């Protein structure tokens, strides 16, 4: 397994990113990993590495590049204080549509790599956690001919009245979708989950939406106080099954 730090030029500036690749010659399908609101830190790299180990080239961009230098932060420590005052300004520097616009540059970068599988049918997957969940789904709507699988784990605000709501781009999606929510997540209440699933069904998008019972927002991430190893393993199984169907 190898990891390389790079810089990708977007229309708004230079975006620092990490590329994680499996051992061997490849080529492999590519995955874009959309981080959470605490930003890039060791746990994000470790989770991206876990995906790469399954046989994927994983691109982990720092979506807070517009904000400037920060952290790295330990979520457990940040959550002890006024975490909104710390991460709020960073989160405000991006949104679903800005991340989707950035994704054009991410896809171009992946297309330039000799170790990435290239296909006119689309062989790129996305995955996002918390803040990144909506971004992963939105990207699939912006680039339907390139993104073949998209997954959101404990993503919030997936179906709202905002113009950047991910559910609004669902009619454009060609990818297979997986959405995992928690029943103790105020950012993804039952009525929102229903609104999202109805939009997916109406658009004829192949999908699977689940609510992880008894879990809280952030259960997939090992550095979160609500991390649940058993539920996280379930999530990884679902993600890798999705990629096995859609990216190969």
C-alpha positions as MATLAB code, in Angstrom:
seq = 'XXXXXXXXXXXXXXXXXXXXXXXXXXXXXXXXXXXXXXXXXXXXXXXXXXXXXXXXXXXXXXXXXXXXXXXXXXXXXXXXXXXXXXXXXXXXXXXXXXXXXXXXXXXXXXXXXXXXXXXXXXXXXXXXXXXXXXXXXXXXXXXXXXXXXXXXXXXXXXXXXXXXXXXXXXXXXXXXXXXXXXXXXXXXXXXXXXXXXXXXXXXXXXXXXXXXXXXXXXXXXXXXXXXXXXXXXXXXXXXXXXXXXXXX';
ca = [
       0.000    0.000    0.000;
       1.324    3.428   -0.881;
       0.204    6.968   -0.098;
       1.193   10.143   -1.918;
       0.318   13.780   -1.220;
      -0.458   15.862   -4.292;
      -2.014   19.192   -5.276;
      -4.941   19.382   -7.690;
      -5.772   22.653   -9.412;
      -9.465   23.552   -9.217;
     -11.171   26.694  -10.483;
     -10.966   28.115   -6.945;
      -7.344   27.243   -6.203;
      -4.967   24.468   -5.269;
      -6.571   21.574   -3.425;
      -4.256   19.387   -1.396;
      -5.094   15.712   -1.691;
      -3.816   12.250   -0.906;
      -3.741    9.286   -3.268;
      -3.762    5.812   -1.772;
      -3.067    2.816   -3.983;
      -3.017   -0.953   -3.472;
       0.083   -3.064   -3.888;
       0.643   -4.407   -7.388;
       0.481   -3.066  -10.912;
      -3.235   -2.434  -11.389;
      -5.092   -0.869  -13.031;
      -7.815   -0.492  -10.424;
     -11.175    1.297  -10.232;
     -11.014    4.707   -8.563;
     -12.853    6.056   -5.530;
     -13.224    9.676   -4.396;
     -13.451    9.960   -0.601;
     -15.345   13.028    0.698;
     -14.236   13.846    4.240;
     -16.312   14.901    7.225;
     -16.556   18.299    8.891;
     -13.511   17.789   11.133;
     -11.254   17.802    8.092;
      -8.215   15.810    7.107;
      -6.543   13.938    9.960;
      -5.021   10.480   10.478;
      -8.389    8.739   10.755;
      -9.488    9.996    7.336;
      -6.285    8.663    5.798;
      -6.705    5.359    7.624;
     -10.269    4.951    6.368;
      -9.181    5.800    2.826;
      -6.384    3.266    3.183;
      -8.918    0.622    4.227;
     -10.752    1.180    0.952;
      -7.539    1.124   -1.066;
      -6.627   -2.238    0.444;
      -9.708   -3.713   -1.218;
      -8.242   -2.924   -4.633;
      -9.063    0.720   -5.387;
      -7.140    3.896   -6.123;
      -8.537    6.280   -3.516;
      -8.401   10.061   -3.828;
      -8.833   11.924   -0.533;
      -9.050   15.683   -1.202;
      -8.915   18.379    1.461;
     -12.236   20.064    0.757;
     -11.393   22.924    3.127;
      -8.671   24.278    0.835;
     -10.674   27.497    0.383;
     -10.551   28.085    4.148;
      -6.794   27.807    4.527;
      -4.587   26.012    7.064;
      -6.245   24.247   10.002;
      -5.784   21.397   12.488;
      -5.445   18.515   12.376;
      -8.195   18.149   14.939;
      -9.064   15.339   17.318;
     -12.884   15.146   17.236;
     -13.082   13.846   20.805;
     -11.226   16.918   22.059;
     -13.086   19.383   19.816;
     -16.448   17.996   20.914;
     -15.628   18.781   24.541;
     -15.962   22.486   23.768;
     -17.848   24.691   21.329;
     -17.129   22.539   18.292;
     -19.367   24.665   16.045;
     -17.126   27.680   16.642;
     -14.114   25.641   15.541;
     -15.382   23.653   12.569;
     -18.281   25.904   11.553;
     -16.174   28.404    9.562;
     -14.402   25.550    7.781;
     -17.637   23.829    6.839;
     -19.008   27.159    5.607;
     -16.147   27.395    3.104;
     -17.660   24.637    0.989;
     -21.001   22.987    0.209;
     -22.420   20.209   -1.940;
     -22.236   22.202   -5.164;
     -18.754   23.593   -4.546;
     -17.519   20.077   -3.831;
     -19.239   18.855   -6.980;
     -17.516   21.579   -8.999;
     -14.212   20.516   -7.435;
     -14.976   16.968   -8.495;
     -14.459   17.895  -12.146;
     -10.779   18.430  -11.342;
     -10.676   15.245   -9.243;
     -12.063   13.185  -12.098;
      -9.624   14.721  -14.561;
      -6.761   13.853  -12.257;
      -7.907   10.248  -11.930;
      -8.310   10.006  -15.695;
      -4.649   10.993  -16.067;
      -3.390    8.091  -13.967;
      -2.190    4.963  -15.740;
      -3.087    2.781  -12.747;
      -6.790    3.714  -12.856;
      -9.339    1.718  -14.836;
     -10.815    3.945  -17.525;
     -14.185    3.176  -19.027;
     -16.775    5.094  -21.005;
     -19.381    3.405  -18.822;
     -18.003    5.027  -15.679;
     -15.775    3.235  -13.210;
     -15.462    5.808  -10.431;
     -17.054    5.393   -7.027;
     -17.700    8.012   -4.365;
     -18.134    7.745   -0.630;
     -18.733   10.416    1.961;
     -19.028   10.564    5.722;
     -21.183   13.108    7.584;
     -20.661   16.366    5.632;
     -19.171   14.325    2.801;
     -22.233   12.106    2.446;
     -24.255   14.702    0.619;
     -21.241   15.604   -1.478;
     -20.759   11.997   -2.593;
     -24.387   11.802   -3.736;
     -24.349   15.244   -5.359;
     -21.238   14.376   -7.357;
     -23.073   11.370   -8.790;
     -25.756   13.733  -10.082;
     -23.260   16.186  -11.554;
     -21.234   13.499  -13.344;
     -23.661   10.675  -14.143;
     -21.565    9.286  -16.985;
     -18.446    8.923  -14.849;
     -19.643    7.961  -11.383;
     -21.062    4.454  -11.154;
     -21.470    4.070   -7.386;
     -22.055    6.535   -4.553;
     -22.414    5.975   -0.827;
     -23.302    8.216    2.105;
     -22.676    7.252    5.728;
     -24.451    9.286    8.407;
     -24.827   12.157    5.971;
     -27.177   14.934    7.082;
     -29.470   17.310    5.204;
     -29.797   14.903    2.269;
     -33.303   16.046    1.360;
     -34.085   19.636    2.335;
     -35.581   22.760    0.765;
     -32.126   24.232    0.113;
     -31.045   24.600   -3.533;
     -27.951   22.498   -2.748;
     -29.957   19.572   -1.389;
     -28.613   16.277   -2.788;
     -32.074   14.889   -3.503;
     -32.602   17.527   -6.207;
     -29.963   15.968   -8.482;
     -31.283   12.429   -8.094;
     -33.118   12.444  -11.470;
     -29.716   12.812  -13.168;
     -28.032    9.958  -11.307;
     -27.081    6.766  -13.141;
     -24.968    5.338  -10.310;
     -26.075    2.738   -7.798;
     -26.631    4.394   -4.419;
     -26.190    3.279   -0.815;
     -27.319    5.492    2.053;
     -26.767    4.558    5.694;
     -28.326    6.699    8.388;
     -28.631    6.479   12.163;
     -31.886    6.520   14.061;
     -30.350    8.895   16.623;
     -29.207   11.508   14.117;
     -31.084   14.825   14.223;
     -29.542   15.755   10.871;
     -31.335   12.880    9.152;
     -34.802   12.452   10.715;
     -37.290    9.807    9.480;
     -39.224   12.262    7.314;
     -36.025   13.254    5.515;
     -35.045    9.637    4.980;
     -38.470    9.004    3.493;
     -38.215   12.043    1.223;
     -34.835   10.897   -0.069;
     -35.918    7.320   -0.696;
     -39.075    8.460   -2.470;
     -36.964   10.639   -4.776;
     -34.646    7.716   -5.535;
     -37.555    5.378   -6.252;
     -39.373    7.903   -8.409;
     -36.252    8.468  -10.494;
     -35.685    4.740  -10.925;
     -32.238    4.905   -9.323;
     -30.948    1.569   -8.077;
     -30.466    2.084   -4.362;
     -30.447    0.735   -0.850;
     -31.246    2.992    2.087;
     -30.876    1.754    5.644;
     -31.213    3.091    9.151;
     -28.747    1.652   11.643;
     -30.803    1.211   14.797;
     -29.404    2.462   18.070;
     -26.530    4.269   16.364;
     -25.564    7.916   16.432;
     -24.184   10.369   13.898;
     -20.568    9.406   13.162;
     -20.572    5.725   14.108;
     -18.293    4.726   11.200;
     -15.302    6.828   12.303;
     -12.853    5.309   14.821;
     -11.860    8.669   16.332;
     -15.436    9.619   17.217;
     -16.809    8.987   20.725;
     -19.860    7.275   19.164;
     -17.803    4.871   17.039;
     -19.344    1.401   16.862;
     -16.975   -1.250   15.526;
     -19.673   -3.810   14.753;
     -21.868   -1.325   12.909;
     -18.821    0.051   11.108;
     -17.936   -3.419    9.852;
     -21.471   -3.757    8.544;
     -21.068   -0.448    6.744;
     -17.789   -1.477    5.152;
     -19.347   -4.746    3.944;
     -22.155   -2.815    2.284;
     -19.750   -0.366    0.670;
     -17.456   -3.031   -0.735;
     -20.421   -5.054   -2.010;
     -21.681   -1.925   -3.783;
     -18.295   -1.323   -5.392;
     -17.983   -4.973   -6.389;
     -21.278   -4.733   -8.270;
     -20.865   -1.303   -9.811;
     -17.168   -0.716  -10.389;
     -16.040   -4.016  -11.891;
];
